[in-house]
Every structure is written in structure tokens, then in C-alpha cells.
Amino acid sequence: MDNQDNQLEQNKREEPVSILSRSLLTGFIGGLIGGFFGVVLYYFNFSEVAPRSYVFRSWLTADWIDTWLGTVLSILVIGVISLGSALIYFMLFKKINTLWMGAVYGILLWVIVFYLLQPIFPNIPHVMDLKSDTIVSTICLYILYGTFIGYSISYDYNETLNKMKNREEQK
């Protein structure tokens, strides 16, 4: 009977997932959520630019970009791009366990996208030409995104370290 219990799926231990894998998953999910809310901001006219403007419109002129397919694919592409953002945060700031670092990271990403990368997006107006609603809404979205990515990664990293330390103390 005891041998049978060990073979049941509910009694098996799950393989631990690495911190990096969880951080990348956090980045992908954060990108999906951020892309979705970017579409919502555009749909309700809080923002002049839609995620598809950055992802597709700058390089492609196909008609499908302005349909639901373009919107869904742009959200997925933002999720994939967000893997890089999460990896950068993981490598540079994972040890800083505070909400503020994530918010600063979000502002830094906004500056990079809207100032530094603006020349490669010819259909996006310069920041000085954007309405204040767009600027405020997108800054808030990037702060939320940075906070989600940053605090999730830092919290996970510190919790994993604490669990490892507690296991070593128990031995």
C-alpha cells in the first residue's frame, strides 16, 4: 500500500523551476497585461498611440494590422519583447526588493521607448507633439508595468534566497 501511495501523482514532488525561468514568465505575462492595457488606453482615447503602432505599423503597411488580428499579434509580440525587459531587470536589479525600483524601471523604459527609440518609429509623433493625456497615461502604464515586473522578480528572488537559507539552518 505504501508503495502505491508513492506512485500517486499527488504525492510526487514537483521539479523546482529556476528563478530565471520564473522571471522570464513574469516578463511575458507582464508584457501581455501591459499590451492589453495599452490597447484599452488607445481604444478609450487616453492614448494617441496603440501598441500595434510600435510593433507593426512602423515596418508594415498591410491592412490586417488595423484589425483585431493586428491587435492580438501586437500584444503577443509585446509579451515576447518583454522577456528581454525582464531579463535585464533580473540581471541588474533583482537584489533591490522595493516597489520604487520597479517604478523607476518603468519610467526608464518609458524614456527609452518614447525618446531614444522614437526615431525608428516614423509614424509615432515626437513626445513634444503628443497630447498630455497620452503622456500621462503611458507614463502611468509603464510605471505599472515596471512595478509588476520589478517587484515580482525581486520578491521571488529574495523569497528563494530566504527559503534556501532556512533549509541550510535546519540541517
N, CA, C and O of each residue as an XYZ file, in Angstrom:
684
protein
N       0.827     -1.196      0.000
C       0.000      0.000      0.000
C       0.869      1.256      0.000
O       0.571      2.225     -0.698
N       1.955      1.232      0.794
C       2.841      2.392      0.872
C       3.511      2.651     -0.474
O       3.698      3.804     -0.861
N       3.867      1.604     -1.176
C       4.487      1.734     -2.494
C       3.517      2.371     -3.490
O       3.924      3.137     -4.363
N       2.229      2.045     -3.347
C       1.216      2.600     -4.236
C       1.046      4.098     -3.980
O       0.864      4.860     -4.930
N       1.102      4.539     -2.717
C       0.978      5.956     -2.388
C       2.122      6.767     -2.977
O       1.914      7.901     -3.410
N       3.313      6.212     -3.001
C       4.461      6.924     -3.556
C       4.332      7.127     -5.061
O       4.932      8.045     -5.621
N       3.555      6.276     -5.710
C       3.409      6.386     -7.154
C       2.275      7.317     -7.565
O       2.184      7.686     -8.736
N       1.416      7.703     -6.638
C       0.334      8.614     -6.975
C       0.900      9.977     -7.352
O       1.886     10.440     -6.780
N       0.268     10.593     -8.306
C       0.756     11.878     -8.803
C       0.742     12.950     -7.719
O       1.642     13.788     -7.669
N      -0.254     12.933     -6.863
C      -0.358     13.959     -5.835
C       0.731     13.832     -4.777
O       0.979     14.783     -4.036
N       1.376     12.694     -4.696
C       2.438     12.505     -3.715
C       3.827     12.765     -4.288
O       4.818     12.701     -3.560
N       3.908     13.052     -5.565
C       5.205     13.310     -6.184
C       5.602     14.765     -5.969
O       4.761     15.664     -5.964
N       6.881     14.969     -5.794
C       7.406     16.326     -5.664
C       7.548     16.944     -7.045
O       7.947     16.281     -8.001
N       7.215     18.223     -7.132
C       7.398     18.925     -8.396
C       8.853     19.333     -8.533
O       9.522     19.654     -7.551
N       9.323     19.314     -9.757
C      10.674     19.777    -10.022
C      10.706     21.287     -9.810
O       9.830     21.992    -10.310
N      11.684     21.793     -9.088
C      11.739     23.239     -8.884
C      12.078     23.957    -10.192
O      12.900     23.494    -10.982
N      11.430     25.083    -10.392
C      11.669     25.900    -11.573
C      12.679     26.970    -11.179
O      12.588     27.540    -10.092
N      13.623     27.239    -12.040
C      14.676     28.201    -11.706
C      14.101     29.608    -11.568
O      13.044     29.927    -12.111
N      14.822     30.425    -10.835
C      14.411     31.817    -10.635
C      14.371     32.537    -11.976
O      13.466     33.332    -12.229
N      15.337     32.265    -12.827
C      15.378     32.913    -14.138
C      14.153     32.546    -14.968
O      13.574     33.411    -15.626
N      13.752     31.291    -14.947
C      12.565     30.867    -15.701
C      11.315     31.559    -15.188
O      10.479     32.005    -15.974
N      11.186     31.650    -13.878
C      10.027     32.342    -13.306
C      10.058     33.826    -13.640
O       9.012     34.436    -13.859
N      11.254     34.410    -13.679
C      11.376     35.824    -14.031
C      10.981     36.064    -15.484
O      10.315     37.052    -15.795
N      11.385     35.174    -16.363
C      11.010     35.312    -17.770
C       9.507     35.131    -17.959
O       8.892     35.833    -18.760
N       8.918     34.197    -17.227
C       7.468     34.026    -17.281
C       6.769     35.286    -16.782
O       5.774     35.723    -17.360
N       7.292     35.862    -15.713
C       6.745     37.117    -15.198
C       6.828     38.204    -16.263
O       5.883     38.973    -16.442
N       7.950     38.270    -16.967
C       8.107     39.256    -18.026
C       7.108     39.061    -19.152
O       6.522     40.028    -19.639
N       6.909     37.817    -19.569
C       5.961     37.539    -20.649
C       4.542     37.925    -20.238
O       3.825     38.580    -20.994
N       4.145     37.517    -19.038
C       2.800     37.845    -18.560
C       2.655     39.352    -18.379
O       1.615     39.921    -18.709
N       3.691     39.995    -17.855
C       3.660     41.452    -17.714
C       3.514     42.142    -19.058
O       2.805     43.143    -19.171
N       4.182     41.614    -20.083
C       4.053     42.173    -21.423
C       2.654     41.999    -21.985
O       2.121     42.906    -22.624
N       2.056     40.836    -21.751
C       0.681     40.612    -22.205
C      -0.281     41.566    -21.515
O      -1.147     42.157    -22.159
N      -0.128     41.713    -20.204
C      -1.010     42.609    -19.452
C      -0.782     44.055    -19.881
O      -1.736     44.797    -20.113
N       0.485     44.453    -19.986
C       0.794     45.820    -20.402
C       0.305     46.114    -21.809
O      -0.233     47.190    -22.066
N       0.487     45.168    -22.726
C      -0.009     45.345    -24.089
C      -1.524     45.455    -24.138
O      -2.073     46.273    -24.875
N      -2.198     44.619    -23.343
C      -3.658     44.676    -23.291
C      -4.129     46.035    -22.789
O      -5.030     46.637    -23.374
N      -3.523     46.521    -21.706
C      -3.941     47.816    -21.185
C      -3.538     48.958    -22.111
O      -4.189     50.002    -22.120
N      -2.476     48.775    -22.888
C      -2.130     49.760    -23.910
C      -3.220     49.856    -24.970
O      -3.550     50.949    -25.430
N      -3.776     48.715    -25.355
C      -4.887     48.698    -26.309
C      -6.111     49.371    -25.697
O      -6.804     50.133    -26.370
N      -6.378     49.092    -24.425
C      -7.520     49.708    -23.748
C      -7.346     51.230    -23.696
O      -8.297     51.970    -23.947
N      -6.138     51.697    -23.372
C      -5.880     53.142    -23.351
C      -6.142     53.762    -24.720
O      -6.726     54.841    -24.814
N      -5.717     53.090    -25.765
C      -5.931     53.597    -27.123
C      -7.416     53.563    -27.489
O      -7.938     54.517    -28.066
N      -8.083     52.476    -27.156
C      -9.494     52.315    -27.501
C     -10.355     53.398    -26.854
O     -11.280     53.912    -27.483
N     -10.058     53.745    -25.608
C     -10.837     54.761    -24.902
C     -10.240     56.163    -25.039
O     -10.586     57.066    -24.277
N      -9.347     56.341    -26.007
C      -8.762     57.639    -26.355
C      -7.960     58.289    -25.228
O      -7.881     59.515    -25.156
N      -7.370     57.486    -24.355
C      -6.440     58.019    -23.368
C      -5.043     58.140    -23.965
O      -4.186     58.836    -23.421
N      -4.821     57.466    -25.077
C      -3.520     57.470    -25.730
C      -3.709     57.604    -27.238
O      -4.638     57.035    -27.811
N      -2.820     58.361    -27.868
C      -2.872     58.529    -29.319
C      -2.208     57.370    -30.052
O      -2.418     57.191    -31.251
N      -1.423     56.598    -29.349
C      -0.675     55.513    -29.982
C      -1.123     54.165    -29.418
O      -1.296     53.993    -28.211
N      -1.303     53.229    -30.328
C      -1.671     51.866    -29.942
C      -0.412     51.005    -29.962
O       0.556     51.344    -30.643
N      -0.415     49.901    -29.226
C       0.746     49.004    -29.273
C       1.103     48.557    -30.688
O       2.279     48.377    -31.004
N       0.103     48.378    -31.531
C       0.395     47.944    -32.900
C       1.155     49.013    -33.680
O       1.832     48.703    -34.660
N       1.047     50.282    -33.245
C       1.793     51.355    -33.908
C       3.289     51.142    -33.760
O       4.055     51.418    -34.684
N       3.704     50.655    -32.607
C       5.124     50.397    -32.380
C       5.562     49.070    -32.982
O       6.629     48.973    -33.589
N       4.745     48.070    -32.812
C       5.155     46.719    -33.175
C       5.098     46.483    -34.684
O       6.021     45.899    -35.252
N       4.029     46.929    -35.333
C       3.848     46.606    -36.747
C       3.822     47.812    -37.676
O       4.455     47.790    -38.732
N       3.109     48.849    -37.304
C       2.824     49.948    -38.217
C       4.088     50.642    -38.731
O       4.082     51.173    -39.841
N       5.146     50.649    -37.964
C       6.372     51.321    -38.392
C       7.078     50.586    -39.526
O       7.856     51.194    -40.261
N       6.819     49.287    -39.680
C       7.527     48.499    -40.686
C       6.612     47.898    -41.741
O       7.067     47.583    -42.841
N       5.343     47.735    -41.430
C       4.420     47.076    -42.350
C       3.272     48.014    -42.725
O       2.925     48.923    -41.971
N       2.699     47.781    -43.890
C       1.552     48.592    -44.318
C       0.338     47.726    -44.648
O      -0.593     48.193    -45.304
N       0.339     46.500    -44.210
C      -0.764     45.580    -44.513
C      -2.047     46.035    -43.821
O      -2.012     46.655    -42.758
N      -3.171     45.714    -44.443
C      -4.470     46.118    -43.902
C      -4.835     45.374    -42.622
O      -5.558     45.913    -41.785
N      -4.347     44.145    -42.455
C      -4.715     43.344    -41.287
C      -4.190     43.940    -39.984
O      -4.674     43.580    -38.911
N      -3.219     44.835    -40.054
C      -2.654     45.432    -38.838
C      -3.713     46.217    -38.073
O      -3.677     46.270    -36.843
N      -4.655     46.827    -38.791
C      -5.695     47.628    -38.140
C      -6.900     46.806    -37.710
O      -7.898     47.375    -37.268
N      -6.835     45.492    -37.826
C      -7.937     44.633    -37.410
C      -7.625     44.014    -36.046
O      -6.584     44.280    -35.446
N      -8.548     43.190    -35.581
C      -8.352     42.525    -34.291
C      -7.122     41.628    -34.318
O      -6.467     41.449    -33.292
N      -6.799     41.059    -35.487
C      -5.628     40.197    -35.606
C      -4.344     40.978    -35.333
O      -3.452     40.488    -34.640
N      -4.253     42.174    -35.871
C      -3.090     43.022    -35.613
C      -2.968     43.378    -34.145
O      -1.866     43.436    -33.599
N      -4.107     43.617    -33.508
C      -4.101     43.945    -32.082
C      -3.625     42.759    -31.251
O      -2.770     42.914    -30.379
N      -4.171     41.582    -31.517
C      -3.797     40.388    -30.751
C      -2.329     40.038    -30.976
O      -1.606     39.739    -30.026
N      -1.895     40.074    -32.223
C      -0.493     39.755    -32.508
C       0.457     40.777    -31.893
O       1.547     40.418    -31.447
N       0.058     42.041    -31.865
C       0.926     43.050    -31.247
C       1.042     42.819    -29.742
O       2.112     43.028    -29.170
N      -0.031     42.395    -29.100
C       0.034     42.079    -27.669
C       0.979     40.901    -27.440
O       1.783     40.924    -26.508
N       0.885     39.877    -28.280
C       1.779     38.720    -28.144
C       3.236     39.103    -28.390
O       4.126     38.636    -27.679
N       3.484     39.942    -29.381
C       4.853     40.380    -29.660
C       5.393     41.206    -28.498
O       6.567     41.089    -28.148
N       4.553     42.031    -27.904
C       4.987     42.800    -26.734
C       5.330     41.854    -25.588
O       6.284     42.096    -24.848
N       4.563     40.782    -25.435
C       4.893     39.779    -24.423
C       6.260     39.167    -24.655
O       7.019     38.957    -23.708
N       6.579     38.882    -25.902
C       7.891     38.305    -26.231
C       9.002     39.331    -26.009
O      10.052     38.997    -25.459
N       8.780     40.570    -26.428
C       9.774     41.627    -26.211
C       9.998     41.846    -24.719
O      11.106     42.159    -24.284
N       8.942     41.679    -23.954
C       9.018     41.874    -22.513
C       9.924     40.853    -21.832
O      10.390     41.088    -20.716
N      10.179     39.725    -22.488
C      11.144     38.761    -21.952
C      12.506     39.427    -21.780
O      13.185     39.216    -20.775
N      12.896     40.219    -22.752
C      14.173     40.941    -22.664
C      14.179     41.954    -21.544
O      15.178     42.105    -20.840
N      13.071     42.648    -21.376
C      12.959     43.622    -20.296
C      13.079     42.945    -18.933
O      13.749     43.454    -18.035
N      12.428     41.798    -18.788
C      12.510     41.058    -17.526
C      13.915     40.520    -17.293
O      14.401     40.514    -16.162
N      14.563     40.070    -18.352
C      15.932     39.568    -18.229
C      16.887     40.680    -17.793
O      17.757     40.459    -16.950
N      16.728     41.856    -18.359
C      17.567     42.997    -17.962
C      17.336     43.334    -16.499
O      18.290     43.559    -15.754
N      16.063     43.371    -16.078
C      15.781     43.666    -14.671
C      16.379     42.587    -13.775
O      16.959     42.888    -12.732
N      16.236     41.340    -14.183
C      16.770     40.235    -13.389
C      18.278     40.366    -13.227
O      18.800     40.170    -12.129
N      18.977     40.691    -14.295
C      20.438     40.775    -14.235
C      20.918     41.986    -13.433
O      21.937     41.905    -12.747
N      20.203     43.096    -13.512
C      20.703     44.331    -12.908
C      20.126     44.650    -11.532
O      20.850     45.130    -10.660
N      18.840     44.393    -11.322
C      18.171     44.933    -10.139
C      17.472     43.903     -9.257
O      16.716     44.290     -8.367
N      17.692     42.622     -9.466
C      16.933     41.605     -8.728
C      17.133     41.682     -7.219
O      16.254     41.266     -6.464
N      18.262     42.202     -6.769
C      18.545     42.245     -5.332
C      17.886     43.426     -4.633
O      17.866     43.486     -3.404
N      17.351     44.356     -5.397
C      16.704     45.538     -4.818
C      15.226     45.215     -4.639
O      14.460     45.229     -5.603
N      14.833     44.925     -3.412
C      13.477     44.460     -3.131
C      12.611     45.619     -2.642
O      12.305     45.720     -1.454
N      12.225     46.485     -3.563
C      11.351     47.596     -3.225
C      10.464     47.924     -4.419
O      10.847     47.715     -5.570
N       9.284     48.435     -4.131
C       8.379     48.841     -5.199
C       8.949     49.990     -6.013
O       8.726     50.075     -7.221
N       9.679     50.866     -5.355
C      10.172     52.075     -6.011
C      11.141     51.768     -7.142
O      11.151     52.477     -8.148
N      11.943     50.744     -7.002
C      12.873     50.406     -8.077
C      12.111     49.979     -9.324
O      12.505     50.316    -10.440
N      11.031     49.246     -9.140
C      10.202     48.859    -10.277
C       9.562     50.065    -10.951
O       9.493     50.130    -12.178
N       9.092     51.023    -10.148
C       8.503     52.238    -10.713
C       9.548     53.035    -11.486
O       9.269     53.543    -12.573
N      10.743     53.143    -10.929
C      11.832     53.839    -11.624
C      12.185     53.101    -12.914
O      12.449     53.730    -13.938
N      12.188     51.785    -12.866
C      12.464     50.985    -14.060
C      11.405     51.248    -15.134
O      11.732     51.354    -16.316
N      10.153     51.353    -14.730
C       9.085     51.663    -15.682
C       9.274     53.027    -16.326
O       9.087     53.177    -17.533
N       9.645     54.020    -15.526
C       9.903     55.360    -16.074
C      11.096     55.319    -17.022
O      11.080     55.954    -18.076
N      12.116     54.580    -16.646
C      13.291     54.431    -17.506
C      12.908     53.788    -18.846
O      13.380     54.221    -19.897
N      12.067     52.773    -18.810
C      11.603     52.142    -20.049
C      10.799     53.123    -20.897
O      10.935     53.137    -22.120
N       9.961     53.944    -20.260
C       9.177     54.938    -20.991
C      10.101     55.922    -21.710
O       9.887     56.247    -22.877
N      11.122     56.387    -21.004
C      12.078     57.321    -21.612
C      12.784     56.658    -22.795
O      12.975     57.281    -23.839
N      13.163     55.411    -22.627
C      13.834     54.699    -23.720
C      12.915     54.569    -24.936
O      13.337     54.830    -26.063
N      11.668     54.168    -24.714
C      10.746     53.944    -25.832
C      10.322     55.256    -26.486
O      10.301     55.356    -27.712
N       9.983     56.265    -25.679
C       9.421     57.487    -26.242
C      10.467     58.524    -26.649
O      10.162     59.411    -27.446
N      11.675     58.439    -26.129
C      12.727     59.385    -26.514
C      13.811     58.730    -27.365
O      14.053     59.150    -28.496
N      14.455     57.714    -26.831
C      15.605     57.133    -27.519
C      15.220     56.331    -28.762
O      15.893     56.419    -29.789
N      14.155     55.558    -28.675
C      13.752     54.721    -29.801
C      12.772     55.411    -30.749
O      12.402     54.834    -31.771
N      12.354     56.608    -30.438
C      11.370     57.317    -31.252
C      11.791     57.471    -32.713
O      10.931     57.362    -33.587
N      13.058     57.715    -33.025
C      13.426     57.857    -34.446
C      13.177     56.607    -35.302
O      13.023     56.727    -36.517
N      13.135     55.429    -34.707
C      12.886     54.237    -35.530
C      11.393     53.961    -35.714
O      11.015     53.017    -36.408
N      10.549     54.785    -35.094
C       9.098     54.674    -35.268
C       8.602     55.937    -35.972
O       8.143     56.863    -35.302
N       8.680     56.002    -37.300
C       8.354     57.242    -38.005
C       6.885     57.653    -37.920
O       6.568     58.830    -38.094
N       5.995     56.718    -37.660
C       4.576     57.065    -37.600
C       4.132     57.501    -36.203
O       2.965     57.842    -36.009
N       5.031     57.494    -35.242
C       4.719     57.927    -33.879
C       5.196     59.367    -33.728
O       6.357     59.664    -34.010
N       4.316     60.267    -33.287
C       4.752     61.654    -33.102
C       5.817     61.766    -32.012
O       5.891     60.933    -31.109
N       6.625     62.794    -32.114
C       7.628     63.061    -31.078
C       6.909     63.385    -29.772
O       5.757     63.818    -29.791
N       7.569     63.181    -28.658
C       6.952     63.380    -27.344
C       6.389     64.790    -27.209
O       5.323     64.977    -26.622
N       7.082     65.765    -27.737
C       6.616     67.150    -27.634
C       5.332     67.382    -28.431
O       4.612     68.346    -28.173
N       5.042     66.515    -29.387
C       3.834     66.650    -30.203
C       2.669     65.820    -29.680
O       1.559     65.927    -30.199
N       2.898     65.001    -28.670
C       1.831     64.177    -28.096
C       0.979     65.004    -27.144
O       1.458     65.959    -26.532
N      -0.285     64.627    -27.029
C      -1.179     65.290    -26.072
C      -0.785     64.897    -24.656
O      -0.176     63.851    -24.434
N      -1.134     65.739    -23.718
C      -0.790     65.459    -22.318
C      -1.477     64.185    -21.823
O      -0.923     63.469    -20.990
N      -2.684     63.897    -22.332
C      -3.375     62.657    -21.943
C      -2.540     61.430    -22.303
O      -2.432     60.487    -21.519
N      -1.960     61.453    -23.485
C      -1.136     60.331    -23.935
C       0.104     60.194    -23.070
O       0.467     59.090    -22.665
N       0.746     61.305    -22.789
C       1.977     61.268    -21.993
C       1.696     60.733    -20.595
O       2.383     59.827    -20.123
N       0.691     61.289    -19.937
C       0.376     60.870    -18.563
C      -0.084     59.414    -18.536
O       0.353     58.644    -17.682
N      -0.954     59.035    -19.455
C      -1.474     57.662    -19.475
C      -0.374     56.642    -19.732
O      -0.314     55.604    -19.073
N       0.495     56.940    -20.692
C       1.546     55.972    -20.998
C       2.602     55.918    -19.899
O       3.147     54.849    -19.622
N       2.898     57.049    -19.272
C       3.831     57.013    -18.134
C       3.250     56.149    -17.020
O       3.957     55.329    -16.434
N       1.974     56.331    -16.729
C       1.333     55.512    -15.688
C       1.354     54.031    -16.061
O       1.608     53.180    -15.209
N       1.090     53.725    -17.326
C       1.124     52.330    -17.770
C       2.519     51.743    -17.614
O       2.664     50.609    -17.159
N       3.539     52.493    -17.982
C       4.911     52.000    -17.858
C       5.324     51.868    -16.392
O       6.070     50.954    -16.042
N       4.850     52.767    -15.540
C       5.141     52.632    -14.106
C       4.504     51.353    -13.565
O       5.139     50.611    -12.816
N       3.261     51.096    -13.941
C       2.601     49.857    -13.501
C       3.327     48.627    -14.035
O       3.525     47.653    -13.309
N       3.720     48.674    -15.291
C       4.451     47.565    -15.888
C       5.775     47.345    -15.157
O       6.098     46.219    -14.777
N       6.533     48.412    -14.962
C       7.822     48.300    -14.276
C       7.674     47.803    -12.853
O       8.485     47.011    -12.374
N       6.634     48.272    -12.176
C       6.390     47.828    -10.807
C       6.032     46.345    -10.776
O       6.516     45.604     -9.920
N       5.195     45.916    -11.699
C       4.831     44.497    -11.764
C       6.055     43.632    -12.019
O       6.305     42.667    -11.296
N       6.807     43.977    -13.037
C       7.998     43.200    -13.393
C       9.013     43.249    -12.252
O       9.488     42.218    -11.775
N       9.331     44.464    -11.831
C      10.398     44.656    -10.851
C      10.118     44.021     -9.508
O      10.943     43.275     -8.981
N       8.956     44.315     -8.954
C       8.683     43.796     -7.622
C       8.473     42.286     -7.647
O       8.875     41.588     -6.717
N       7.849     41.780     -8.702
C       7.652     40.330     -8.802
C       8.984     39.597     -8.862
O       9.176     38.594     -8.174
N       9.897     40.091     -9.676
C      11.203     39.437     -9.813
C      12.004     39.561     -8.525
O      12.584     38.580     -8.061
N      12.043     40.753     -7.943
C      12.815     40.960     -6.711
C      12.245     40.155     -5.552
O      12.993     39.555     -4.780
N      10.931     40.143     -5.431
C      10.294     39.393     -4.354
C      10.579     37.900     -4.507
O      10.926     37.228     -3.536
N      10.435     37.391     -5.712
C      10.699     35.973     -5.967
C      12.152     35.628     -5.663
O      12.431     34.599     -5.048
N      13.064     36.470     -6.084
C      14.491     36.239     -5.839
C      14.780     36.211     -4.338
O      15.450     35.298     -3.855
N      14.284     37.193     -3.605
C      14.544     37.253     -2.164
C      13.848     36.131     -1.406
O      14.406     35.613     -0.438
N      12.652     35.746     -1.817
C      11.970     34.621     -1.177
C      12.724     33.314     -1.405
O      12.827     32.485     -0.500
N      13.239     33.135     -2.591
C      14.017     31.932     -2.888
C      15.283     31.889     -2.044
O      15.648     30.836     -1.522
N      15.954     33.032     -1.907
C      17.146     33.087     -1.053
C      16.803     32.777      0.397
O      17.540     32.053      1.066
N      15.687     33.320      0.891
C      15.272     33.058      2.272
C      14.940     31.584      2.487
O      15.283     31.020      3.526
N      14.281     30.957      1.523
C      13.970     29.528      1.642
C      15.240     28.693      1.671
O      15.348     27.746      2.451
N      16.199     29.042      0.824
C      17.462     28.301      0.808
C      18.210     28.486      2.123
O      18.801     27.539      2.642
N      18.187     29.698      2.661
C      18.860     29.966      3.929
C      18.192     29.192      5.063
O      18.880     28.642      5.922
N      16.870     29.144      5.075
C      16.148     28.405      6.114
C      16.417     26.906      6.028
O      16.523     26.240      7.058
N      16.526     26.370      4.825
C      16.837     24.945      4.666
C      18.228     24.632      5.204
O      18.437     23.603      5.848
N      19.173     25.521      4.937
C      20.536     25.305      5.425
C      20.600     25.387      6.946
O      21.357     24.647      7.575
N      19.814     26.278      7.541
C      19.804     26.407      9.001
C      19.164     25.197      9.662
O      19.535     24.833     10.778
N      18.212     24.571      8.989
C      17.538     23.409      9.557
C      18.410     22.161      9.508
O      18.157     21.209     10.247
N      19.412     22.145      8.670
C      20.273     20.960      8.548
C      21.240     20.847      9.672
O      22.032     19.905      9.713
